[in-house]
Amino acid sequence: MDLISYANDVIDTRRTDVPTNRVNLELSVVADDLAVVEAFSHSWVVRTADGLVVFDASGEATGQAVVRAIRGWTDDPVHTVVYTHGHVDHVGGAGAFLADAEAHGRPRPRFVGHTNVTGRFARYRDTNGYNTAINRRQFGPSRRRNAGAAVGFESAFLPTVTPDPDVTFATEMTLEVGGEQFVLRHDRGETDDHAWTEWVGRGVLFVGDMLIWNFPNCGNPQKVLRFPAEWAAALRKMAALSPSLVAPAHGLPVSEAHRGELVLTSTAEALEHLVREVIESLNADGTMEDAIHDIQVPDDVLALPWLRPFYDEPEFVVRNIWRTYGGWWDGNPARLLPARQRDVAREVAALAGGVAPLVARSLALVEAGDTRLAGELIEMAALAAPNDRSVHEARSAVYAAKRLAATSLMAKGIFEAAAFQSAEAAGIEPPTFTRTRPL
Ligand SMILES: [Zn+2]
């Protein structure tokens, strides 16, 4: 089945038994002079009389294969590469496009992006160690072997060959290439440097990560703040254009205006709902703790194939919104100027008569299905007795259970890292996990 029919079927039937975020590195021609290579991220390619305009360079690990796939379609020079934003899975493949130009003896492509991309790149260079570590944890040791999800950890987090944009814009810019006109607009959403583009006369929107075919990546626990309210507003602007095709950098293309409006509007509504609920909670002098436990997105919304919480999840987005409008204090006065967690853990273990009761209760809670409470107790045991192998053996099992109970890749990655860390401390075989759901 061709890509558009496949995507239409998923949207029309809401089916969730087939992959929506494919990394098959195959090129599909979806309309006249328009193709996409499904990768991590995708590259969307427009053929013009003066050469190709490419939206996103894909990541370091997939860039070469993406260029090869494009070369299987056309030998036209690459005129312009638009960074939809500066995340490494969208810019890390730029080196492959530079190498392609050099191999053909052609001038290098022009790189275009929002003005904040340059600052993002500088931040990545400043925080190289941190970003390398958190992405390794986020994407998980077991996933690093999967080429599809590889992010290129071997050298710098941002590959050193990645060019800053040659042309930047702040709010809106029109590009003319080979008789085709593209209007680039900036809105904040997943990032502060997004550019989404309208291909004038064709009704095609290249939206970057404004649509990722997962619940919006808007609460990432290890990364900088995201912008859910502005994200929703941008989606509404896109829907108002009645696009003939929404071309996201992850997931499936959304063809015809009625599907575009459905997918864009339902995503906007989910974000608006969370923003509204968190603000209501803040205004009622609520606590972040109550907000993260009480505020939810309805299950039927999370069941939509483009909104499943397999990457980020609503609870993390609630925290992001809370931090946007409020402070970092969680409402517990003891934690304003807190004791060290290990000192608290030692006190509790002493009161309990040692770490053994904490470990036993934690394992019992796992059996009973309360992995949240189980995590709290096993963490206390490990903090109170950091060199106790039996504690780490149990901790590895508890986090393996938490990993299995988690839906989002972000939670899975962190729990998996903890399970592996304790397996190593206990001198036991690390637990094994298989991917059970499409990303
Ligand atoms: Zn992305």
Residues whose N, C-alpha, C, O or C-beta is under 5 A from the ligand:
A	BS01	ZN	S41 H87 D89 D209
